[in-house]
Amino acid sequence: MRSLLNILWLGLKEIASLLSDIVMVLFLCYAFTMAIYVQATGTSTQVNNASIAFVDEDGSALSKELFNAFLPPYFQSPKYIGAREVEDAMDKGQFMFVVVIPTMFESDLRAGRNPDVQVNVDATAMKQAGIGADYIKRIINQRIAAFLKRTDEKEREPVNLIVRRMFNPNGISAWFTSIVAIINQVTLLTVVLTGAAVIREREHGTLEHLLVMPLSAFEIAMAKVWANGLMILVATGFSLFLIVKAVLQVPFSGSIPLWFCGVVLYLFYTTALGIFLGTISRSMAQFALLIVLVVVLMQLLSGGTTPIESQPRWLQYITFFLPTRHFVSFSQVIIYRGGGLSAVWLQFLMVTAIGLGFFAYSLVLFRKSIAVTK
């Protein structure tokens, strides 16, 4: 009972210390509000308002029809440029796409020949370039086919293909990126808050004050776990209901309490990781470098940015032991697919097991660090 009270009061001290740091509080508020909104609305991989230019060396009715076929919101209003301007315009990044219509284009089509249409693509924006090039190819082929048939009536296909989009019918990217943004912020800020608390106490000498009290390393570590975990949990709930559900209108198909149970399990791991990094770091600058090396890599390999299936087979076996991968997995199952406990119990179990193991290892290092300080 006395140990629980010690953990409680130490945790309250952690919360009071965090709330007294105005800069950290403002950063926490920004990370779970504006940062989520900006990432959800400003990082779409879809083609939107893409710049396009035409080099019309034919000047025919068909080339003008192709010019007028590219409409918002996918493309900006096309512009005419000369053939000699193409390379310079692409080098300066003025256009993402430049379509070159050759001379005698329409007459060659009418004669049954197969003229070439050149599409220059600025592939520095890789995803948008690939999707946009496919859009351009489809638009040009459709308009040419309609022009040659003298009708806009679509050709009847031999098979009536019906495509049903599950869980995101309109393909709204904000539904996906907003949840991924919350997951990334939970991972990053939990590690930062916990690790920074360990380093701050060591640098300010308050750790020595704790050591003269009848407190164990377990009590000190657990206080940091529940206090920092609680602050992130409250911020996550605030962000989920205010930004994701109210502002971005993202539907939540599954059980919100079940998802928060998973978040609590994951927070146990991330706080343990923060204690570990804070213990092995000698300064705040070194801790910041470790954050870049460890946390950013975890986020990239979690499956939130790219599917796990796209990774090499050998890397998939390694990332199976990353709790971030299971966090992303059960979040997608609960939020998008409406899955219950029977669908996510394995991910919950993996996060719990890895979290307990890592906490035990971090506690051993933390205890050794305290012993050296004594």
Secondary structure, DSSP 8 states (H G I E B T S, - for coil): -HHHHHHHHHHHHHHHHHHT-HHHHHHHHHHTTHHHHHHHHH---S--SB-EEEEESS--HHHHHHHTT--TTTB---EE--GGGHHHHHHTT--SEEEEE-TTHHHHHHTT-----EEEE-TTSHHHHHHHHHHHHHHHHHHHHHHHHTS------SS-------S-TT--HHHHHHHHHHHHHHHHHHHHHHHHHHHHHHHHTHHHHHHTSS--HHHHHHHHHHHHHHHHHHHHHHHIIIIIIIIS-----S-HHHHHHHHHHHHHHHHHHHHHHHHH-SSHHHHHHHHHHHHHHHHHTSSSSS-GGGS-HHHHHHHTT-HHHHHHHHHHHHHTT---HHHHHHHHHHHHHHHHHHHHHHHHHHHHHHHHH-
